[in-house]
Amino acid sequence: MQDILQREPKTSPDPSQREGSLARSIEQQTAKLPSDVFLWAALGSMAGSLILTIAGAQKKANFIGQWAPSLLILGLYNKMVKLHGSDSV
């Protein structure tokens, strides 16, 4: 695997496609959050959905339960930005 990464051509990003100041400032602020916050929030939405399902509020349970994938993707994005940065070369 390391050999493949070394052979891959390294290109510098086009300066016209760099992140804007708003995206950069949002990433700087969210980078302060630990990545497991998103995991716990996703698990909390699943638990909340289960509780609402048991209580008989099916529509609310579906609404809350659908937050989990979005929270997990946000956590993944947060982790990737921390490790690689949005404009890294």
Secondary structure, 3 states (H helix, E strand, C coil): CHHHHHHCCCCCCCHHHCCCHHHHHHHHHHCCCCCHHHHHHHHHHHHHHHHHHHHCCHHHHHHHHCHHHHHHHHHHHHHHHHHHCCCCC
